[in-house]
Amino acid sequence: MFENLTDRLSRTLKNISGRGRLTEENVKETLREVRMALLEADVALPVVRDFVNSVKERAVGQEVSKSLSPGQAFIKIVQSELENSMGEANEALNLSAQPPAVIMMAGLQGAGKTTSVAKLSKFLREREKKSVLVVSADVYRPAAIKQLETLAAEVEVEFFPSDVSQKPVDIAKAAIAHAKLKFIDVVIVDTAGRLHVDEAMMDEIKELHATVNPVETLFVVDAMTGQDAATTAKAFNEALPLTGVVLTKVDGDARGGAALSIRHITGKPIKFLGVGEKTDALEAFHPDRIASRILGMGDVLSLIEEVERGVDQDKAMKLAAKVKKGGNFDLEDFREQLLQMKNMGGMMNMIEKLPGVGQLPPEALAQVQDGKMTGQMEAIINSMTKGERQRPDIIKGSRKRRIAMGSGTQIQDVNRLLKQFTQMQKMMKKMSAKGGMKKMMRGMSGMLPPGMKMPGR
């Protein structure tokens, strides 16, 4: 996410970070590079112009505190202006209405609207503890209704059936009436998309909006369309009173132009990011955290939140108690840790939120990115007998050959896994000792692929 922009800005800002003072000349020179980086990231021209002017105004000859060097002060200003352009703070959904609170989803065809309905349903059910009903008012695509029904079952929320012979307004009214009878907290209405903005589409969606009177009207848009995403959002905002934006396919967007342009052009906040295909791949949008990631400073707060959500607390407590009592951390435990990591979106999802990740070797990052490492390790452990998983020291030559054949890997892959397991085992022992956390952080580098070190080390 934002890899190109992060790389370009990091290189540009590194040049000024060592300067003894900020002058109009060196600020101008750096801002020329910043302007090019933003334009290459497909950020809208008015946004780039205002951003550069704001930074220049704040940077030249002021805002340099004693605790910061001039170069650090400049980077702080850039970070602050990035946050301002994206909206400063997270704006949560406003669901403080007489139940059911109605959320209407709008957008063009192919933007990921129906998938976003499912992701948002799961988000509300699991994190906000809300009961949710979803309904499709897309009477033009029977497949869209079926898709939503399938996704609703997957995320365990109620689905209200609809039919292509019905009118969208009648479908929505019936769904809301049903939700009132069942005391459901939230109704999410999935609307029809089109390949482009047209008058008939806008008239239909205006009528639907007037009928259901939603507390939230969210515009779903594909991040990979860059500044076009902001232009489309503006067109919808002129027809509908949008309350926010859901930016999808962010994991495939290396530029970041949409995230930086939408708020400035529409005046509406980005409320969520779609960061993958799975139904749990939805993140609340925090401008300060995104600005930090764009500047290569990581996003530790989001990482902590993901760990808290993804880790099975009961299993973690049992493992901690086992290790503390002197119990042996075995390959069954190691496999459990791999599964927990997979639940949190995989190692790459975690690593990219660490500070300085842009400085890691590309070949090491590529190995993590394709998910090869975790899947391969899991396959190797699954090919072992229960006795081998409990006593890894018995795994020698012939056993290694059998495990490699059974998992479709090479003997060196088995050796690598056993080496990483041994490092993890030592790390778990250090955790149970005094000062365990610091020792654990030092030991974590052994868990990473060859050529990769913990950022900042």
C-alpha positions in Angstrom: 0.0 0.0 0.0 1.4 3.4 -1.1 4.8 1.7 -1.8 5.8 4.0 -4.7 4.9 7.2 -2.8 6.6 6.0 0.4 9.8 5.1 -1.5 10.0 8.4 -3.3 9.1 10.6 -0.3 11.5 8.7 2.0 14.4 9.3 -0.4 13.4 13.0 -0.9 13.0 13.8 2.8 16.3 12.0 3.7 18.1 14.6 1.7 16.8 17.4 3.9 16.9 15.6 7.3 20.6 16.3 7.8 20.4 20.0 7.0 21.5 22.4 9.8 18.8 25.0 9.0 15.8 25.4 6.7 16.3 28.0 4.0 13.9 29.1 1.3 16.3 27.5 -1.2 16.7 24.0 0.3 12.9 23.9 1.1 12.1 24.9 -2.4 14.4 22.2 -3.8 12.9 19.5 -1.6 9.3 20.6 -2.3 10.0 20.3 -6.0 10.8 16.6 -5.4 7.8 16.2 -3.1 5.5 17.8 -5.8 6.8 15.3 -8.4 6.3 12.4 -6.0 2.7 13.3 -5.4 2.0 13.8 -9.1 3.5 10.4 -9.9 1.2 9.0 -7.2 -1.7 10.3 -9.2 -2.8 12.9 -6.6 -5.1 15.5 -8.0 -3.3 18.7 -9.1 -5.3 21.1 -6.8 -4.4 18.9 -3.8 -0.7 18.9 -4.8 -0.7 22.7 -5.2 -2.4 23.4 -1.9 -0.3 20.8 0.0 3.1 22.2 -1.3 2.0 25.8 -0.6 1.0 24.9 3.0 4.2 23.1 3.7 6.3 25.9 2.2 4.4 28.5 4.3 5.0 26.6 7.5 8.6 25.5 6.8 10.6 28.6 5.8 12.2 30.2 8.9 9.8 28.9 11.5 8.3 26.0 13.5 11.8 24.7 14.5 11.7 23.7 18.2 14.8 23.1 20.2 14.1 19.4 20.5 14.1 18.9 16.7 16.7 19.5 14.0 15.5 21.7 11.1 15.3 18.6 8.9 13.2 16.7 11.5 11.0 19.8 11.8 10.4 19.8 8.1 9.4 16.1 8.1 7.0 16.8 11.0 5.4 19.6 8.9 5.0 17.3 5.9 3.4 14.6 8.1 1.0 17.2 9.6 0.0 18.4 6.2 -0.6 14.9 4.9 -2.9 14.3 7.9 -4.7 17.6 7.2 -5.3 16.7 3.5 -6.8 13.3 4.5 -9.0 14.6 7.3 -6.9 14.8 10.5 -8.8 12.1 12.5 -10.9 9.0 12.0 -14.6 9.7 11.6 -16.6 6.7 12.8 -20.0 5.7 11.6 -22.9 7.7 13.2 -25.3 5.0 14.3 -27.0 6.9 17.0 -30.5 6.7 15.5 -33.8 4.9 16.4 -33.1 1.3 15.3 -32.7 0.2 12.7 -30.0 2.6 11.6 -29.9 2.5 7.8 -26.7 2.6 5.9 -26.9 3.0 2.1 -24.0 2.0 -0.1 -23.5 3.7 -3.5 -20.9 3.4 -6.3 -20.0 2.4 -9.7 -20.1 -1.2 -11.0 -16.9 -3.2 -10.2 -15.8 -1.0 -7.3 -16.4 -3.8 -4.7 -19.7 -2.5 -3.3 -21.3 -5.9 -2.5 -18.1 -7.2 -0.9 -17.8 -4.0 1.1 -21.4 -4.5 2.4 -20.3 -7.9 3.7 -17.1 -6.6 5.2 -18.9 -3.7 6.9 -21.5 -6.2 8.3 -18.8 -8.3 9.8 -17.1 -5.2 11.2 -20.3 -4.0 12.9 -21.2 -7.5 14.2 -17.8 -8.4 15.6 -16.4 -5.0 16.7 -19.5 -2.9 17.4 -21.6 -5.9 18.6 -24.5 -4.9 16.4 -27.2 -7.1 14.8 -27.2 -6.5 11.1 -29.5 -7.1 8.2 -28.3 -6.8 4.6 -30.5 -6.3 1.5 -29.7 -5.9 -2.2 -31.7 -3.3 -4.2 -29.7 -4.1 -7.3 -32.6 -5.4 -9.5 -30.4 -5.3 -12.7 -28.0 -8.1 -11.7 -29.6 -11.3 -10.2 -26.0 -12.5 -9.6 -25.5 -9.5 -7.2 -28.4 -10.6 -5.1 -27.2 -14.2 -4.9 -23.6 -12.9 -4.1 -24.9 -10.9 -1.2 -26.9 -13.9 0.1 -23.8 -16.1 0.0 -21.6 -13.4 1.7 -24.3 -12.8 4.4 -24.2 -16.4 5.4 -20.4 -16.4 5.5 -20.2 -13.4 7.8 -23.2 -14.6 9.8 -25.6 -11.7 9.4 -29.3 -11.8 8.3 -30.1 -11.5 4.6 -33.4 -10.1 3.3 -34.4 -11.7 0.0 -35.2 -9.5 -3.0 -36.2 -10.2 -6.6 -35.5 -8.6 -10.0 -39.2 -8.1 -10.5 -39.4 -5.7 -7.5 -38.7 -1.9 -7.4 -35.6 -0.9 -5.4 -37.7 1.4 -3.2 -40.2 -1.4 -2.3 -37.3 -3.8 -1.5 -35.7 -1.3 0.9 -39.0 -0.4 2.6 -39.8 -4.1 3.2 -36.4 -4.8 4.6 -36.5 -1.9 7.0 -40.0 -3.0 8.2 -38.7 -6.5 8.7 -35.7 -5.2 10.7 -38.1 -3.2 13.0 -40.1 -6.3 13.8 -37.0 -8.3 14.5 -35.4 -5.4 16.6 -32.3 -5.4 14.3 -29.8 -2.6 15.0 -28.5 -1.9 11.5 -29.8 -2.3 7.9 -27.3 -2.1 5.0 -28.8 -1.4 1.6 -26.7 -2.5 -1.4 -27.6 -0.4 -4.4 -27.2 -0.9 -8.2 -24.0 0.2 -9.8 -23.4 1.3 -13.3 -20.3 1.3 -15.6 -20.4 5.2 -15.5 -22.3 8.0 -13.9 -25.6 8.5 -15.7 -28.8 10.5 -15.2 -31.1 7.5 -14.8 -28.9 5.9 -12.2 -28.7 9.2 -10.2 -32.5 9.7 -10.3 -33.1 6.2 -9.1 -30.6 6.4 -6.2 -32.0 9.9 -5.2 -35.5 8.4 -4.9 -34.2 5.5 -2.9 -32.2 7.8 -0.6 -35.3 10.0 0.0 -37.4 6.9 0.9 -35.0 5.2 3.3 -33.5 8.4 4.8 -30.2 6.7 5.8 -28.0 7.8 8.7 -25.0 7.0 6.6 -24.6 7.2 2.8 -21.2 5.7 1.9 -19.7 6.0 -1.5 -17.6 2.9 -2.5 -14.7 3.6 -4.9 -11.8 1.7 -6.3 -8.4 3.2 -5.0 -6.7 1.9 -8.1 -8.5 4.5 -10.3 -6.3 7.2 -8.6 -7.6 10.8 -8.8 -10.5 9.5 -11.0 -11.8 8.1 -7.7 -12.0 11.6 -6.3 -13.7 12.9 -9.5 -16.4 10.2 -9.4 -16.9 10.7 -5.7 -17.5 14.4 -6.3 -20.1 13.6 -9.0 -22.0 11.3 -6.5 -21.6 13.9 -3.8 -23.4 16.5 -5.9 -26.4 14.1 -6.4 -26.5 12.6 -2.9 -25.7 13.9 0.6 -22.7 11.5 1.1 -21.5 11.1 4.7 -18.3 9.2 3.8 -16.2 7.1 1.5 -15.1 3.4 1.5 -11.8 3.1 -0.5 -11.5 -0.4 -1.8 -8.6 -2.5 -3.3 -6.1 -0.4 -1.4 -3.8 -3.4 -1.1 -3.3 -3.2 -4.9 -2.7 0.5 -5.0 1.0 1.3 -4.8 0.4 5.0 -5.6 -2.0 6.4 -3.0 -3.5 9.2 -5.1 -7.1 8.5 -4.2 -6.5 8.5 -0.4 -4.8 11.9 -0.7 -7.3 13.5 -3.1 -10.8 12.4 -2.0 -11.2 14.5 1.2 -9.8 17.7 -0.5 -12.0 17.4 -3.5 -15.3 16.1 -2.0 -15.0 17.4 1.6 -16.2 14.0 2.7 -14.1 11.7 5.0 -12.7 8.3 4.0 -14.2 6.1 6.7 -12.9 2.7 5.7 -10.2 1.0 3.6 -10.7 -2.3 1.9 -7.3 -4.0 2.2 -7.9 -7.4 0.7 -10.5 -9.9 -0.7 -11.3 -11.6 2.6 -14.4 -10.5 4.5 -12.3 -9.3 7.5 -10.1 -7.1 5.3 -11.6 -3.8 6.3 -9.8 -1.1 8.3 -11.1 2.0 9.9 -9.3 5.0 8.1 -7.0 6.9 10.5 -5.3 9.8 8.6 -2.5 10.1 11.2 -1.6 6.4 10.9 -1.8 6.5 7.1 0.4 9.6 7.0 2.9 7.8 9.2 2.9 4.7 6.8 3.4 6.9 3.7 6.5 8.5 5.3 7.9 5.0 6.1 7.3 5.4 9.9 5.1 2.4 10.2 1.7 2.1 11.9 2.3 0.4 15.3 -1.1 1.3 16.7 -3.0 -0.6 14.0 -0.6 -3.5 14.4 -1.3 -3.7 18.1 -5.1 -3.5 17.5 -4.8 -6.3 14.9 -2.8 -8.5 17.3 -5.4 -7.9 20.0 -8.2 -8.9 17.7 -6.4 -11.8 15.9 -4.8 -13.6 18.9 -6.9 -16.2 20.7 -6.4 -14.9 24.2 -7.2 -18.2 25.9 -4.7 -20.1 23.8 -2.1 -17.4 24.3 -2.6 -17.6 28.1 -2.3 -21.4 28.1 0.9 -21.2 26.1 2.4 -18.5 28.4 1.5 -20.6 31.5 3.0 -23.7 29.9 6.3 -22.0 29.0 6.5 -20.3 32.4 6.2 -23.6 34.2 9.1 -24.9 32.2 7.0 -26.8 29.7 8.5 -27.4 26.3 7.4 -25.2 23.4 7.0 -27.8 20.6 6.1 -27.8 16.9 2.3 -28.1 17.7 2.6 -24.7 19.5 4.7 -23.3 16.6 2.0 -24.3 14.1 -0.6 -22.6 16.3 1.5 -19.4 16.2 1.6 -19.6 12.4 -2.2 -20.0 12.2 -2.7 -17.0 14.5 -0.5 -15.0 12.2 -2.5 -16.1 9.2 -5.7 -14.9 11.0 -4.1 -11.5 11.3 -3.6 -11.2 7.5 -0.2 -12.9 7.3 3.3 -11.8 8.1 3.4 -9.2 5.3 0.4 -7.5 6.7 2.2 -7.2 10.0 5.6 -6.3 8.7 4.4 -3.5 6.5 3.1 -1.7 9.6 6.6 -1.7 11.2 8.8 1.5 11.0 11.5 1.4 8.3 10.0 -1.5 6.3 10.9 0.3 3.1 14.6 -0.2 3.9 14.2 -4.0 3.8 15.7 -6.0 0.9 13.2 -6.4 -2.0 13.9 -10.1 -2.3 13.1 -10.7 1.3 9.9 -8.8 1.1 8.9 -10.7 -2.1 9.3 -14.0 -0.2 6.9 -12.9 2.5 4.5 -11.1 0.1 3.5 -14.2 -1.8 2.5 -16.0 1.4 4.9 -18.8 0.5 6.8 -18.9 3.7 3.9 -19.4 6.2 2.1 -21.9 3.9 5.2 -23.9 3.4 6.0 -24.1 7.1 2.5 -25.2 7.9 2.7 -27.9 5.2 6.0 -29.2 6.6 4.6 -29.4 10.2 1.4 -31.1 9.0 3.6 -33.8 7.3 5.2 -34.8 10.6 3.9 -37.4 13.0 2.5 -36.3 16.4 5.6 -37.7 18.1 7.9 -35.6 15.8 5.9 -32.5 16.5 6.3 -33.0 20.2 9.9 -34.0 20.1 11.6 -32.2 17.1 15.1 -33.4 18.2 14.3 -36.9 16.8 13.9 -35.5 13.3 17.1 -36.7 11.5 18.0 -37.7 7.9 15.4 -40.3 6.9 12.6 -38.5 8.8 13.6 -35.2 7.0 13.4 -36.9 3.6 9.9 -38.3 4.4 8.6 -35.0 5.7 10.0 -33.1 2.6 8.3 -35.6 0.2 5.0 -35.5 2.1 4.9 -31.7 2.1 6.2 -31.2 -1.5 9.3 -29.4 -0.3 13.1 -29.8 -0.2 15.2 -31.1 2.8 16.7 -27.6 3.1 13.2 -26.2 3.6 12.7 -28.6 6.5 16.1 -27.7 7.9 15.2 -24.0 7.7 11.9 -24.5 9.5 13.6 -26.5 12.3 16.2 -23.7 12.6 13.5 -21.0 12.8 11.6 -23.2 15.3 14.7 -23.5 17.5 15.1 -19.7 17.5 11.4 -19.3 18.4 11.8 -21.9 21.2 14.7 -19.9 22.7 12.7 -16.7 22.4 9.8 -18.3 24.3 12.2 -19.3 27.1 13.6 -15.7 27.2 10.0 -14.3 27.5 9.5 -16.3 30.7 12.7 -14.9 32.2 13.4 -11.5 33.6 13.4 -8.7 31.0 11.8 -11.2 28.6 10.1 -8.8 26.2 13.4 -7.0 25.2 15.1 -10.3 24.7 12.1 -11.5 22.6 12.3 -8.4 20.3 16.0 -9.2 19.7 15.2 -12.8 18.9 12.3 -12.0 16.5 14.8 -11.3 13.7 15.5 -15.0 13.5 11.8 -15.6 12.5 12.2 -13.5 9.4 13.3 -14.8 5.9 16.9 -14.8 4.9 18.3 -11.2 4.2 15.6 -9.6 6.4 16.3 -7.9 9.7 13.9 -6.2 12.1 13.6 -2.5 10.9 15.7 -0.1 12.9 18.2 -2.8 13.8 
